[in-house]
Amino acid sequence: MTTYAQVLLIAIPIFMVLMLIECIYGWFIKKQTFRSFDTIASLSSGITNLVKDILGLTLIIVGYNWMYEHIALTHIKATWLIYLISFILIDLAGYLKHYLSHRVNYFWNEHVIHHSSEELNLACALRQPISNVFSIGAFLLIPAALIGMPPKVIATIAPIHLFLQFWYHTRHIGKLGWLEYLIVTPSQHRVHHAINPIYLDKNMGQIFPWWDRLFGTFQEELEDEPCVYGIKKPAETWNPVLINFQHFWRLAQDAWRTHDWKAKFTIWFKPTGWRPADVTQKYPIHIIDDPREQVKHETNASLAMHIWSWIQLTIGLAFLTMLLIHFESIGFPMLFVYGGFIALHIFAYSMLMDLHSLAPFLELIKCLTGLYWIWDTGDWFGLNEITPQGIYLISAYLLLSLLAVSYFANTETKPSTPPVRPTQIA
């Protein structure tokens, strides 16, 4: 995890610069694909995902190392050809996991956060899950384990494979000619993020489009069918933690409410969107009927609140950077405490972005928790090593944050009725 933290210290600034370039380019050509709160929600989701990953908060049922030791038919030395074959096998495993995520209710809960933005830009690539409590990734690498792909090869290729999926989350790059047959392109991935009926659940390849063409899940982007982005059951919140568990909560409610005892257990493994008949009739859920009439989620917030939300995000990024820099010195279990505080910070300011009535209360808990930690330890997770004034700066921020949230909670107004959205009942 220490190595991964060091890699992130390099990758994060690169991602941020690329997003800034995309935003400036969109402004320059008068085709902006970023919206303020939507972008903050995407970046906040990325922070929560990184915190979860570097803290190892995923239960790995079977690890690749175990499979390599117990089922490998032979052991192969690491050469450039082995790295290439490993990359292809990881991509196939990624396609299969992606396919399951779109076709099975339980796995959709792990993936829905990635599709929840009603825009498509580089920031959307950072909408990654924290709800993937159990990892089945190793099972999908059984072919690699059987032929004896060295674990160090898999460990090296996996993050590279993940980072290479960042660039094609954009609307500013058109079709790329013959490259459309060799790699997944922005055009192909725009289709994947669209909720148009013809595009739904298509183009699930991650690096290579071969799997989609082979297994019948490929769809070309059509000029007469503009992509509409989002999910059919809109999240209607900027809070990445809530978005991560919305679908799971619906499944749990349906499993509890249905009188069909078999359905209580099978609903989790049914096709995405499946619901028991008795629950569907008694507790209907509204979904988007015509994507072309989509009404995008928005909060009627002042410019000052938008600026304040960006400040909160920036501070969240600073907290994450400190976590990565001081990963070893903070150590366990204090890393869990710090990670929990970052999650609480994001939860609190995103609830304010929703103009939720609990936002001031959550901010109060966050600030009191932070102030207590400073009082009890006399430090802020190693900040004193950087500047002796660190604890005073953090204390001042926490007090200012509490005052600012109280102000916005009293001055910003939430519409009494939500916008009318064209829907059908499911």
N, C-alpha and C positions, 0 to 999 in steps of 0.2 A: 504493500500500500504506500510506503514511503516513495518508491520509484514512481508510482502512478501520480502521487501528489506533485512530484517534481515535473513530470510530463505536463500536467495540467497548468503549471505556472508558465509554461511556454505556449501551450495551445490556447488558453483563454485570451491573452492579448491579441493573438492572431485572429481569432474568431471575432473579437470586438472591432478590430480594425476593418475586417471584411464587411461586417454589418454597417459600420459607419460609411464605408465607400458605397455600399448599395443604397443607403439612405440618401446620401448626397447626390448620387446619380439619379435616383428617382425624383428628387426635388428639381434637379437640373432639366430633366426631360419632361417635367410636369406629369409624371406617372408614379406618384408616391404609393408604395405598398406597405408602409409602416403606419400604424396608429398608436398613439401614445400609450394608453393603458394596455392595449393588446401586446405591445412590445415588452412592456414592463412585466406582464404576466408570463410571457415566454421566457425572458431572462431569469425571472424568479423561479420558474419551474426548473430551469437548468441548474440553478444554485442548489435547490433541494435535492435534485438527482445526484449531483456531484458529492454533496455532503453524505448522502446515503451510501453511495458507492465507496467512497474512501474510508467510511467507517465500517464497511463490510456488513451492512444490515440486510443481507439476503441469505436465506437458508439454502445452501447448496446440497441438494439431496444426494447426488453422486457427482464427484469431481472428475475432471478429465484425467488427472494424475492417477486416480484409482483405476479408471478404465484402462489406461495405458499399461498399468502394471499387471492387470488381471485378465484382459481379453485380447491384448495385442498378439497377432499371429507371428509378427516379427518386429524387430526394432531397426529403425532406419536412421542413418546419420544425416545431420542437417546440412544440406547443400542448397544452392540457389534454386534448383529444380524442386526440391522438397518444400521450400518456402512458397514457390508458385503454386504447387499442388495444394498445399495447406490453405492458401488464400482462396482457391476455388472451392474447396470443401467447406470452409467457413462461410463462404457466400451461399452455398447450397443450404447449409444449416440455417443461415439467416433467412433465406426465402421460406423454408418450411415453418420456422417459428412465426414469421410474418403472416403466413397463410393461416396458421392456427389462430393468431390474434384477431384475424378478421372473420373467422368462421365459428369460433367457440365462445360462448358467453363469458366464461371465466377469464379467458385470455384477452378478450376485448377490453376488460377492465384495466389490464396492464398497458394497453396501447392507446386507449381513447384520448389520453392527455396529448399525445402527439398530433392528433387530428382536431383538437378542440379549437384551435385558432380559426377565425373566419377570414383570415388573410393568409397569404403565402409569401414568406420572406426568409432570409437566413436565420432570423431569430427563432422561427418555428422549429428549426432543426434541433433547438435546445429544449424543446418541450418533451422531456423524457420522464419515464415513470419513477415513482417511489412506491407504487403499489405492487411491484413484482416481488412479493415476499418469498416465493419459492422459485428457484432457478432450475429450469429443465434443459438449459443450454447444452450441458454435457451429453445428454441422451441423443441430441441431434448431431453430435460429433462422433457417434459410434463408428461410422465408416473410417474416419481419421484415426481413431484409436485402434481399430482392427488392423490397419496396415502399418501401425506403429509410428505415426507422426510424433516426433519428440514434443513433450510438453512445453519446452522453452520456445519452440517454433510457434505453437498455438498462442502462447502468452505474448509473443512479439507481434504476431500478425493481427490478433483480435483488436487491439486499440487502433491500429492503423486502418483496418477495415471499417471501424466505427467512424473515425474522423473523416474518412473519404466520402462519407454520406452527407457531409455538411453542405457542400458547394451547390448541389442541385436544388436546394430549396429556394428558388427565385423565380420571378415572373419576367425578368429582364433579359433572359437568354432564350432565343428562339430554337427551332429545330436545328440539329447539327449534322445533317446529311448522313453520310455513311457511318458516322459515329453512333447513330441511333441503333445500329445493329450490333455494336460492340460493347457499349457501356450504358448504364442507366443515365439518362440526361434530364435536364430540367423539364423539358416538354413531357417526358414520360412520367416524371414524378408529380407534375401538376395534375395529371390525370388521377394519380393515386390519391391525392388529397381532396379531390372533388367529390361532391355528393350528387352530381347529376346521375340519373339512373344508368345511363350508358357507361359511366366511368366508375361506378361504385364497386369497390373491392377488386380493382384491377391494378396491374403493374406493381407487384409486390417484391420484385427483385431489388436488391440493395446496391450491388455494383454491376452485375451482369444481367442483361435483359433476356438471356437465353432461357432461364427457367420459366419465365412468363410465357414465352413463345412455345416452349415445350409442353407445359401443363395447361395451356389454354386460358391464362389469366392476363393476356396482353391486350391493351387497347391503345390505339394511337390517339393523340390529341387532334380534335377536329376543329377546323376553322369556323364552322357554323354552330358549334356547341361550346361556348365559353365556359370555362371551369368556374364552379361556385364552391367555395371552400368552407370547411367546417364539419359538423356532425349533424345527423338528422334529428337528434334530440339535443338541442343547443345547451351548452353548459350554463350560460347566463350568469357567470360569475368570473371574476378575475383571480380568484384564489386558487393557486395550483394544487394545494393540498386537497381542497374540496373536489376539484375536477378529477383528481386521481381516484377518488373513491365513490363518485356519484353512481357509476354503473353497478359497482359492488353493492351499494346500499339499496338500489332498486331490486337487484336480484335477491338480497336478503329479505327485503319486505315482501316480495312475491312468494318466496319460499315459506315465509311465516304465514302469510295470509291465505294461500291456497288450501283447499280441502282435499286436493289430490295428493295423497301421501307419496306416491311414486315421483310426482313432479317436484316435491320438496327437495329431492336428492338429484334428480336428473336435470333440473333447470340450469345447473352450473355448466353442464357439458352439452347442452342443446345448442343449435345454431344461434349466432348472434341475433339478439332481438326477440327470440322466442319467449313467450310468456304462457302460463297456464290459462286455459279458456275462462275459468271462473274469475280469475283475477283481472284478466283483460276487460271483461264486461263491467266488473264492479269498480275497478280502479284504472280508468283509461289514462294513457299518457299521450300527450300531444307531441307529434313529430312534424317536421317540415314536409309539406306536401309537394309544393312546386319550388325547387331550388332557385329559380329565376326571380321569385318574389321574396327572397330571404331578406329579413330585417336584421341587420347586424347589431349585436349587443353593444351598448354604449352606456356610459355614465355621464349624466349632466353635471359635470364638475367644472369649477372655475380654473382659470390659468394658474392661479396660485397653488391650487391643490395638485394640478398636474406637475408643477415644478417641485412641490414637496414630495410627491410620489417618486420622482426621479432621484431626488436627494436620498430618500429611503433606500431605493434600489442600489445607489452608489455605495451607501454605507454597508448594505448587505454584501456587496462585492468586496468591500474592504475587509469585512469580517471573514469572508471566505478566503481571501488572500492570506490573511494572518493565520488561518487554520492550516493552509497548505505550507506556508513558510515555517511555522513552528510545530509541524506535525509530530516530529520526534520528541521535541522538548515538552510539549503539552502531555503527550502520552495518554494511555488508557488508565482509568475510566474518564479522565477529565475531557477527553475528546468528545465523549458522548454528551457531557454537560454543555460544552461549547457548541456542538452540532445542534443540540436541542434548542439552545438560545437563538441560533441563526434561523431555525425553522419557525420558532415563535415570532421572531422579528418579521419574517416574510408573511406569516399568517396574519399578523396584526395589521400591517400596512395594506395588504391586499383586501382585507375586510373593510378598511376605510375606503379603498377605491370602489368597493361595492356600495358604499354608504350604508353599511350594515350597522344596526343599533348596538351590536356588541363590540364594535371597533374601539371605543374609548376604554372599555373594561379590559379588553385584551392588551391594549397599549399600557394600561396601568400595571397589569401583571408583568409584562415584559420589562418595564422600567424599574419596578420594585425588585424584580429578580436580578437585574443587572446591578443595581445599586447595592443590593445585599451582597452580591458576589465581590464587588470592589471593597466593601466594608470588611468582609470576612477574610479576604486574602491579601488586601492591600495591593493588588495587581489586576491586570486584565489579560490573562493568558499569555504572559510574556511581553506585554507592551512596554513595561518599564525598562526592558533591555534596549528598546529603540529610543524612547524618550521618557525622562523622569516625570514629565507633565502628562503622561498618557492617561492615568486614571482620572485626572481632572478634566481632560478633554472628553472622555467617555461619560463621565458624570454629568458634565454640562450638556452633552448631546441628549442623554436620557431625559433630563429635566425639560429641555427645549422640545423634545419629541412629544412628551406628554402634554405640554401646553399647546403645541401645534395641532395635535389630534383632537384635543378638546375644542379648540377653536373651529376646526373644519367640521367636526361633528355637529356643531351648533349653527354654523352658517351655510353649509351646503345643504341643498334640498333634494330629496329623492322623489321622483314622480309618484303620485299616489296610485297610479295605474300603469302597468307595464305597457310597452308598445304592442299593438295588435300584430300578431304574426300569423301568416297563412299556415294552417296546420291541418293534419288529419289525426284521427284517434287510432292508437294502436294498443 
